């Protein structure tokens, strides 16, 4: 007789169901393996331990507890009360192995305001520090770091694309770039107090020899991350509008489509601070900051200070929920009600939200998470040899 095992998996946080699956599997080990792997497959945090409910725990196990060697021995002694439930340690060791190998790195969010001041390092010395960021006002992605160079270049401000970045050192607040000081010194000049036009971007990209981020269906060329443009997924020419990513307010059919060279499309992050936020039924506060994905450099949330209406609170609003932005009037309109915002899950501004907290916020508003849309190829960053081949 072939046995089958039924499992009902639910992942809960703060009283909200985030994940639910029912399945019939061939063995108990297969069922436990599935329990361990499923959250990671859905971009949820992988569990640190798994408890197994048995019909009877004997006289010594009457409450929920973490399973350790002592509990295992008690379960074995109680097996006589539930002979159909295996309690041997091999299954639990298997769970630990699955957890160790199935854990997936969670994308990290960074506070844009806190990143201002980070040191920028060239391959041959210090360049300066981050003074601001420019973001794409359609795709809501950080396209350039505004770097103040300091005395070595007469405090001139220059732009650096995330495409040129190596692995950041977040703890030391240092961002290395694959540039020399001489390349920066001879780069096209820019007045950061004036709009940035597409013609200047093309000139800058030509100077540093990197592909255009526009013209593809992704956030960066045909991919979601700056480094995807290394692998042939980026484009220097416009492509079809099919398969576009919807990732921002007023987003065109293709988020990277060619725009007029006279149409400025980059905005200063610093300038957006203090913009007023309007819900569908009234004012809710002002922009206090932005949270950006450290891998894709996409702005995932505006941090809204509601003190003008709801004292002492900050809430997260995704760019996808913005219906209109008036750059002249410094106003942002969002497709949410004041009550929905007031009832949203609590977020502690002292710590950046993790994926569980993000999922709770999206679920509360009945919106799909941005991570569910990211289905384009995700190649790993290239090594130095790959970069050399790209620039030949």
C-alpha positions in Angstrom: 0.0 0.0 0.0 1.4 3.4 -1.0 1.0 6.0 1.7 0.3 9.7 0.9 0.7 12.6 3.2 -1.5 15.7 3.2 -0.1 19.0 4.2 -1.8 22.4 4.8 0.8 25.1 4.9 0.1 28.6 6.2 2.4 31.5 6.8 1.1 34.1 9.2 2.4 37.4 10.4 0.7 39.8 12.8 -2.6 38.0 12.3 -2.5 38.1 8.5 -2.3 35.1 6.3 0.6 35.6 3.8 0.8 32.2 2.2 -1.4 29.1 2.0 -1.0 25.8 0.1 -2.6 22.4 0.3 -1.1 19.3 -1.3 -1.0 15.5 -1.2 2.6 14.2 -1.3 4.1 10.8 -1.5 6.1 10.8 1.7 6.4 12.7 5.0 9.9 13.7 4.1 8.7 15.1 0.8 6.0 17.0 2.7 8.4 18.5 5.1 10.8 19.4 2.3 8.0 21.2 0.5 7.1 23.1 3.7 10.7 24.3 3.9 11.1 25.3 0.3 7.7 26.9 -0.5 8.2 30.3 1.3 11.5 30.9 -0.5 9.9 30.1 -3.9 7.3 32.8 -3.2 9.9 35.3 -2.2 8.9 35.0 1.5 11.4 34.6 4.4 12.5 31.0 4.8 11.5 29.6 8.2 14.2 29.1 10.8 12.5 26.0 12.2 9.5 23.8 11.5 7.3 22.3 14.2 5.5 19.0 13.5 2.1 18.5 15.1 1.5 15.0 16.5 -1.8 13.5 17.6 -0.5 13.0 21.2 2.6 14.2 22.9 2.3 12.0 25.9 2.2 13.3 29.5 5.3 15.5 29.2 4.4 17.4 26.0 1.2 19.3 26.5 2.2 22.7 25.0 3.8 24.1 21.8 7.6 24.0 22.0 10.7 24.1 19.9 11.9 20.6 18.9 15.4 19.8 20.3 17.1 16.5 21.3 15.2 16.4 24.6 11.8 16.8 22.9 12.7 14.2 20.3 13.3 11.7 23.0 10.0 12.5 24.6 8.3 12.2 21.2 9.8 8.8 20.7 8.5 7.7 24.1 5.1 8.9 23.2 5.0 7.2 19.8 2.9 4.4 21.2 0.0 6.9 21.4 0.4 7.9 17.7 2.0 5.0 15.8 1.3 6.5 12.4 3.4 9.6 13.1 7.1 9.2 12.6 9.1 11.0 15.3 12.6 9.9 14.3 15.4 12.6 14.2 16.2 11.8 10.6 13.2 13.7 9.3 14.1 16.8 11.5 17.7 16.7 10.4 16.4 16.6 6.8 14.4 19.8 7.5 17.5 21.6 8.8 19.4 20.6 5.7 16.6 21.8 3.4 16.5 25.1 5.3 20.2 25.6 5.0 20.3 25.0 1.2 17.0 26.6 0.2 17.4 30.0 1.9 17.3 32.8 -0.6 18.7 36.2 -0.1 16.0 38.8 0.5 16.3 42.0 -1.4 17.3 44.8 0.9 15.8 48.3 1.0 18.0 51.4 1.6 17.0 54.8 2.8 17.9 57.3 0.1 18.4 60.1 2.6 20.8 58.1 4.7 22.9 57.2 1.6 23.7 60.9 1.0 27.2 61.4 2.3 28.4 57.9 1.3 32.0 58.0 0.0 32.4 57.2 -3.7 35.7 55.5 -4.6 37.3 55.3 -8.0 39.8 52.5 -8.9 42.7 54.9 -8.2 41.5 57.0 -5.3 38.6 58.9 -3.7 36.1 60.7 -5.9 34.0 62.4 -3.4 30.6 61.8 -1.7 27.0 61.4 -2.7 25.1 64.7 -2.6 21.9 63.7 -4.2 20.3 61.2 -6.6 18.5 61.6 -9.9 15.5 59.3 -10.5 13.5 58.6 -13.7 10.1 60.2 -13.2 8.3 57.5 -15.2 9.9 54.3 -14.1 10.8 55.6 -10.6 14.3 54.2 -10.7 17.5 55.9 -9.5 19.5 56.5 -12.6 22.4 58.5 -11.3 24.3 59.3 -8.1 25.2 63.0 -7.9 28.7 63.1 -6.6 30.4 66.1 -5.1 34.0 65.7 -5.9 35.6 67.9 -3.3 38.8 69.9 -3.5 40.6 67.7 -6.0 38.2 68.8 -8.7 37.1 72.2 -7.4 34.0 70.7 -5.8 32.6 70.0 -9.2 29.5 67.8 -9.2 29.4 64.8 -11.6 26.9 62.0 -12.3 27.7 58.3 -11.9 25.4 55.5 -13.1 24.7 52.4 -10.8 25.8 50.5 -13.9 29.4 51.5 -13.0 29.2 50.3 -9.4 31.0 47.4 -7.9 29.9 45.7 -4.7 28.9 48.4 -2.1 30.4 48.3 1.4 27.2 49.3 3.3 28.7 49.0 6.7 31.5 51.4 5.9 29.3 53.6 3.7 31.5 53.3 0.7 30.4 52.7 -2.9 33.2 51.8 -5.3 32.8 52.6 -9.0 34.7 51.2 -12.1 36.1 54.6 -13.0 39.4 56.4 -12.8 39.7 60.0 -11.5 41.0 61.0 -15.0 37.8 59.6 -16.6 35.7 61.7 -14.2 37.8 64.8 -14.7 37.3 64.7 -18.5 33.6 63.7 -18.3 31.0 66.1 -19.8 30.2 69.0 -17.5 26.7 69.4 -16.0 24.9 72.1 -14.1 22.9 70.1 -11.4 20.7 73.1 -10.9 19.2 72.7 -14.4 17.2 69.9 -15.9 19.1 66.9 -17.3 18.2 66.1 -20.9 18.5 62.8 -22.8 21.1 64.3 -25.1 23.4 64.8 -22.1 22.8 61.2 -20.9 23.8 59.9 -24.3 27.0 62.0 -24.2 27.8 60.8 -20.7 27.2 57.2 -21.7 29.4 57.6 -24.7 32.2 59.0 -22.6 32.1 56.1 -20.1 31.2 53.5 -22.8 28.1 52.0 -21.2 24.7 51.0 -22.8 21.5 53.1 -22.7 19.1 52.0 -20.0 16.1 53.0 -22.1 14.8 51.2 -25.1 14.0 47.8 -23.5 11.1 46.2 -21.6 12.8 46.2 -18.2 14.0 48.7 -15.7 17.5 48.6 -17.2 17.4 47.8 -20.9 15.8 44.3 -21.1 16.5 43.4 -17.4 15.7 44.5 -13.9 19.2 45.2 -12.7 22.0 47.5 -14.0 24.4 44.6 -14.5 22.0 42.8 -16.9 23.1 45.3 -19.5 26.5 43.6 -19.5 25.2 40.3 -20.7 23.6 41.4 -24.0 20.2 42.1 -22.4 20.7 45.8 -22.5 20.0 47.8 -25.7 21.4 50.8 -27.4 18.3 51.0 -29.6 14.6 51.1 -29.0 12.7 47.9 -29.1 9.0 46.8 -29.3 6.6 48.0 -26.6 5.5 44.4 -26.0 6.2 42.9 -22.6 6.7 46.2 -20.8 7.0 46.4 -17.1 4.4 48.5 -15.3 6.4 50.0 -12.5 5.4 53.6 -11.9 2.8 56.4 -12.3 2.1 57.7 -15.8 4.3 54.9 -17.1 4.3 54.7 -20.9 3.7 51.4 -22.6 7.4 50.9 -22.6 9.1 52.4 -19.4 12.4 52.9 -21.3 10.9 54.1 -24.6 12.7 56.8 -26.5 11.7 60.3 -25.4 12.4 63.7 -26.9 15.9 64.9 -26.3 14.3 68.2 -25.2 12.1 66.4 -22.6 13.8 66.4 -19.2 12.8 63.2 -17.3 15.2 63.1 -14.4 14.3 64.5 -11.0 16.3 65.2 -7.8 15.4 63.1 -4.8 16.3 65.9 -2.5 13.9 68.2 -4.3 10.9 65.8 -3.8 11.2 65.9 0.0 8.3 67.9 1.5 6.1 67.3 -1.5 2.4 67.3 -0.3 0.5 64.0 -0.5 -3.2 63.9 -1.4 -5.4 60.8 -0.9 -8.6 60.4 -2.8 -10.5 62.1 0.0 -8.1 64.6 1.4 -4.5 65.5 2.5 -2.4 63.0 4.4 1.0 64.5 4.8 4.2 65.1 3.0 7.1 63.1 1.5 9.8 62.5 4.2 12.0 60.1 2.3 12.4 57.2 -0.2 13.3 53.6 0.2 15.2 52.1 -2.7 16.0 48.5 -3.7 19.8 48.1 -3.4 19.9 45.6 -6.4 17.6 47.3 -9.0 17.9 50.8 -7.6 14.1 51.1 -8.1 12.3 53.4 -5.6 10.0 51.0 -3.8 8.3 53.4 -1.4 7.8 57.0 -0.5 8.0 57.5 3.2 5.0 59.7 4.1 5.0 61.8 7.3 1.3 62.1 8.3 2.0 64.6 11.2 -0.2 67.3 9.5 -3.2 64.9 9.8 -2.3 61.9 12.0 0.3 63.0 14.5 3.4 60.8 15.0 3.0 58.3 12.2 4.9 57.4 9.0 3.5 55.2 6.3 4.8 53.6 3.1 3.3 54.4 -0.3 4.5 52.6 -3.4 5.0 54.6 -6.7 2.6 52.3 -8.4 -0.2 53.7 -6.3 0.5 57.3 -7.5 -2.0 58.5 -10.0 -0.6 62.0 -10.6 2.4 64.2 -9.8 2.5 68.0 -10.2 6.2 68.9 -10.3 5.2 72.6 -10.5 2.9 72.5 -7.5 5.0 70.0 -5.6 2.0 67.6 -5.1 1.5 63.9 -5.3 -1.9 62.2 -5.6 -2.3 58.6 -4.5 -5.1 56.1 -5.2 -5.7 55.4 -1.5 -8.2 56.7 1.1 -7.3 58.4 4.4 -9.0 55.6 6.3 -7.1 52.9 4.4 -3.8 54.6 5.2 -4.8 54.9 8.9 -5.7 51.2 9.1 -2.5 50.1 7.4 -0.1 47.7 9.2 2.3 49.4 11.6 5.8 50.2 10.4 8.6 51.1 12.7 10.6 53.9 11.0 13.6 53.0 13.1 14.1 49.8 11.0 13.7 49.2 7.3 10.8 46.9 6.4 11.5 43.2 5.5 9.6 41.2 2.9 7.0 40.1 5.4 6.2 43.7 6.4 6.1 44.6 2.7 3.7 41.8 1.9 1.4 42.9 4.8 1.3 46.4 3.4 0.5 45.3 -0.1 -2.1 42.8 1.1 -3.8 45.5 3.2 -4.3 47.7 0.2 -5.2 44.8 -2.0 -2.2 45.4 -4.3 0.2 42.9 -5.9 3.7 43.0 -4.6 6.3 44.4 -7.1 8.4 41.2 -6.6 5.6 39.2 -8.3 6.2 41.1 -11.5 9.9 40.6 -11.8 9.9 37.6 -14.1 12.6 38.7 -16.6 16.0 36.8 -16.5 18.2 37.6 -13.5 21.8 36.9 -14.5 24.5 37.2 -11.8 26.8 40.2 -12.0 29.7 39.6 -14.4 33.3 39.2 -13.3 36.2 41.3 -14.6 36.7 39.1 -17.6 33.1 39.4 -18.7 33.3 43.2 -18.3 36.5 43.3 -20.4 34.8 41.4 -23.2 31.8 43.8 -23.1 34.0 46.8 -23.7 36.2 45.5 -26.5 
